[in-house]
Amino acid sequence: MLTPRPAGAVAEFIALLEARTGQQMGANRNWRIETALKPVMRDTGHHTLEKLAEAIRADRGGPLADRVVDELLNQESSFFRDAAVFDIVEQAVAAIPDTRRPRIWSAGCSNGQEPLSLAMLFAEKLDRQMPEILATDVSESALNKARAGRYTQFEIQRGLPIRRMMQWFDSVDGDWIANPGLTRMVSFRRMNLVADSLPIGRFDVILCRNVLLYFSLEMRRAVLGRLAQVLRPDGVLVLGAGETVIGQTDAFRPSQRYRGLYEPNWAAAAAA
């Protein structure tokens, strides 16, 4: 039996999210819409989804639409999420010649826990130069939080050992704020992976974890092709635990050096 397509305001919000970010909201996530938008409705006085949708139709390019999209994005993250991934990334960076400064891109960085985890990891490695770390996300509000480096007690405890918490963060009014020296190690930039210009230059490691899950197959293929364009021939791509390139694209293949990672498929690119 086919799942009925959502109608009315719910359908409008789903369409707005996809138009702005390329992300699709499956039927199993539709329940999130009203929950996620309750703060917006409360703050703006639009007490129903229908009234909120009506206000957005009147000013589709305005700040209200921006906030709705931000609220609908899944910004779930944590420090050193899937710790084994950081061990493998560390190995990949260690293999880069000392004559070249490593470049790492955290694509879809959410509230900043992933790139800040990378910054902590490599700042503690005194035997090599600090990598250049670029962190991008489609949400400006998530990036503002990442730049501020301010996290609640709950957020700071998720994946962050006490030693690193005390070394890199200060307790302020019940929250934890990253030392300026830590946030300066990361360059944060707003970027839509689907539509915006790609970063200049090539990267040794690209982390794009749990982002492609929300794209259609066609959009995943397009984004993976774009990522391949800015990855070094010997670079690696890191996806989420539930993601793969197999059956999605010919631009990448499973890495022969690092289990669970992917490398550019230059043979397929040459044949294209």
BELPEJO-V701708 format. One record per residue. N is the residue number from 0. RES is the residue in three letters. PSI is psi in degrees with one decimal (* if undefined). OMEGA is omega in whole degrees, 0 to 359 (NA if undefined). Layout:
# BELPEJO-V701708
n = {N/N}
res = {RES/RES}
psi = {PSI/PSI}
omega = {OMEGA/OMEGA}
This chain:
# BELPEJO-V701708
n = {0/1/2/3/4/5/6/7/8/9/10/11/12/13/14/15/16/17/18/19/20/21/22/23/24/25/26/27/28/29/30/31/32/33/34/35/36/37/38/39/40/41/42/43/44/45/46/47/48/49/50/51/52/53/54/55/56/57/58/59/60/61/62/63/64/65/66/67/68/69/70/71/72/73/74/75/76/77/78/79/80/81/82/83/84/85/86/87/88/89/90/91/92/93/94/95/96/97/98/99/100/101/102/103/104/105/106/107/108/109/110/111/112/113/114/115/116/117/118/119/120/121/122/123/124/125/126/127/128/129/130/131/132/133/134/135/136/137/138/139/140/141/142/143/144/145/146/147/148/149/150/151/152/153/154/155/156/157/158/159/160/161/162/163/164/165/166/167/168/169/170/171/172/173/174/175/176/177/178/179/180/181/182/183/184/185/186/187/188/189/190/191/192/193/194/195/196/197/198/199/200/201/202/203/204/205/206/207/208/209/210/211/212/213/214/215/216/217/218/219/220/221/222/223/224/225/226/227/228/229/230/231/232/233/234/235/236/237/238/239/240/241/242/243/244/245/246/247/248/249/250/251/252/253/254/255/256/257/258/259/260/261/262/263/264/265/266/267/268/269/270/271}
res = {MET/LEU/THR/PRO/ARG/PRO/ALA/GLY/ALA/VAL/ALA/GLU/PHE/ILE/ALA/LEU/LEU/GLU/ALA/ARG/THR/GLY/GLN/GLN/MET/GLY/ALA/ASN/ARG/ASN/TRP/ARG/ILE/GLU/THR/ALA/LEU/LYS/PRO/VAL/MET/ARG/ASP/THR/GLY/HIS/HIS/THR/LEU/GLU/LYS/LEU/ALA/GLU/ALA/ILE/ARG/ALA/ASP/ARG/GLY/GLY/PRO/LEU/ALA/ASP/ARG/VAL/VAL/ASP/GLU/LEU/LEU/ASN/GLN/GLU/SER/SER/PHE/PHE/ARG/ASP/ALA/ALA/VAL/PHE/ASP/ILE/VAL/GLU/GLN/ALA/VAL/ALA/ALA/ILE/PRO/ASP/THR/ARG/ARG/PRO/ARG/ILE/TRP/SER/ALA/GLY/CYS/SER/ASN/GLY/GLN/GLU/PRO/LEU/SER/LEU/ALA/MET/LEU/PHE/ALA/GLU/LYS/LEU/ASP/ARG/GLN/MET/PRO/GLU/ILE/LEU/ALA/THR/ASP/VAL/SER/GLU/SER/ALA/LEU/ASN/LYS/ALA/ARG/ALA/GLY/ARG/TYR/THR/GLN/PHE/GLU/ILE/GLN/ARG/GLY/LEU/PRO/ILE/ARG/ARG/MET/MET/GLN/TRP/PHE/ASP/SER/VAL/ASP/GLY/ASP/TRP/ILE/ALA/ASN/PRO/GLY/LEU/THR/ARG/MET/VAL/SER/PHE/ARG/ARG/MET/ASN/LEU/VAL/ALA/ASP/SER/LEU/PRO/ILE/GLY/ARG/PHE/ASP/VAL/ILE/LEU/CYS/ARG/ASN/VAL/LEU/LEU/TYR/PHE/SER/LEU/GLU/MET/ARG/ARG/ALA/VAL/LEU/GLY/ARG/LEU/ALA/GLN/VAL/LEU/ARG/PRO/ASP/GLY/VAL/LEU/VAL/LEU/GLY/ALA/GLY/GLU/THR/VAL/ILE/GLY/GLN/THR/ASP/ALA/PHE/ARG/PRO/SER/GLN/ARG/TYR/ARG/GLY/LEU/TYR/GLU/PRO/ASN/TRP/ALA/ALA/ALA/ALA/ALA/ALA}
psi = {132.4/141.5/127.6/140.0/137.3/149.7/173.1/-141.5/-39.2/-45.6/-37.0/-41.1/-38.6/-43.2/-38.2/-44.1/-44.9/-40.6/-36.8/-33.7/-14.2/-8.0/140.3/149.9/110.1/161.7/-29.6/-6.0/-0.7/-27.9/-23.3/-21.8/-54.4/-39.6/-46.1/-30.9/-0.7/-43.1/-35.9/-45.3/-40.1/-43.9/-29.9/-9.2/8.1/101.7/-2.5/159.9/-35.2/-42.1/-38.0/-43.1/-38.0/-41.2/-36.6/-37.8/-31.6/-22.0/67.9/-27.9/9.6/-179.3/-26.4/-42.7/-38.5/-43.6/-39.1/-44.7/-44.1/-42.3/-28.6/-18.4/142.9/107.1/27.4/125.4/174.5/163.1/139.2/43.4/128.6/76.1/-32.2/-29.3/-41.0/-31.9/-42.1/-41.0/-40.1/-41.3/-43.0/-40.6/-36.7/-25.4/-7.8/135.7/142.5/-16.7/-7.7/131.8/122.8/148.2/129.2/137.3/119.5/99.6/120.4/55.0/-5.3/-131.8/8.4/-0.6/-38.9/-54.2/-33.5/-33.2/-41.9/-42.2/-44.0/-44.7/-49.0/-24.3/-26.0/-4.9/93.6/-4.9/1.3/163.9/153.0/129.2/155.7/125.3/117.7/133.7/126.1/154.0/156.8/-17.7/119.2/-34.0/-37.7/-40.3/-36.9/-39.9/-41.1/-43.5/-38.7/-28.0/33.1/126.0/150.4/169.5/-40.2/-45.7/-40.0/-28.9/-14.3/94.9/-6.6/114.6/151.2/-38.1/-47.0/-36.1/-44.9/-31.5/-38.5/-8.3/152.2/140.4/123.0/114.7/41.2/-13.5/176.5/126.9/130.4/141.9/140.9/-34.0/-28.0/-49.3/-28.1/-16.4/-9.7/136.3/113.4/137.3/137.9/132.9/132.7/114.7/-23.6/-41.5/-27.5/161.9/144.3/153.5/152.3/141.1/-177.7/156.8/152.7/-33.4/130.8/123.5/120.9/74.0/129.4/32.3/-45.8/-18.0/-30.2/6.4/155.3/164.1/-42.5/-41.2/-37.5/-43.6/-41.6/-43.7/-42.3/-38.4/-37.4/-40.7/-38.0/-29.9/-27.5/17.6/135.5/153.9/-31.2/15.0/174.7/149.5/134.0/120.3/174.0/165.8/-30.6/13.7/156.3/161.5/-13.2/123.4/1.4/-36.2/157.1/-1.5/-21.0/160.9/159.0/137.0/138.2/-9.5/-34.8/114.9/129.3/-6.7/173.6/152.2/157.2/139.5/82.6/-24.3/-41.8/-38.0/-37.7/-31.0/-18.2/*}
omega = {180/176/180/177/178/183/174/185/180/179/180/179/178/180/179/179/181/181/183/189/186/182/177/177/180/182/181/179/182/180/182/191/182/179/183/186/179/178/179/180/180/184/185/180/175/194/176/177/181/179/179/179/179/180/180/178/181/182/190/181/186/183/180/178/178/182/179/179/179/182/182/179/177/183/179/179/176/178/179/180/187/188/181/178/181/175/180/177/178/178/181/179/180/181/181/180/181/181/183/177/181/177/182/178/172/184/187/191/178/184/171/183/182/181/177/174/177/180/178/183/186/175/179/178/187/185/177/183/182/177/169/183/174/178/182/174/180/184/178/179/176/180/178/178/180/180/180/180/183/185/178/177/179/182/185/182/182/174/184/178/182/181/180/178/181/182/191/184/176/179/181/176/177/176/178/184/181/174/178/179/179/182/178/179/184/174/182/183/176/180/172/184/184/194/188/178/180/176/180/178/182/185/176/179/171/174/178/191/176/175/183/180/188/179/171/178/180/181/177/180/180/181/178/177/178/179/180/182/185/176/178/179/179/181/181/177/179/176/178/184/181/183/178/173/183/182/182/186/172/184/181/174/177/181/176/183/187/183/178/178/183/181/181/179/185/177/178/180/180/182/184/NA}
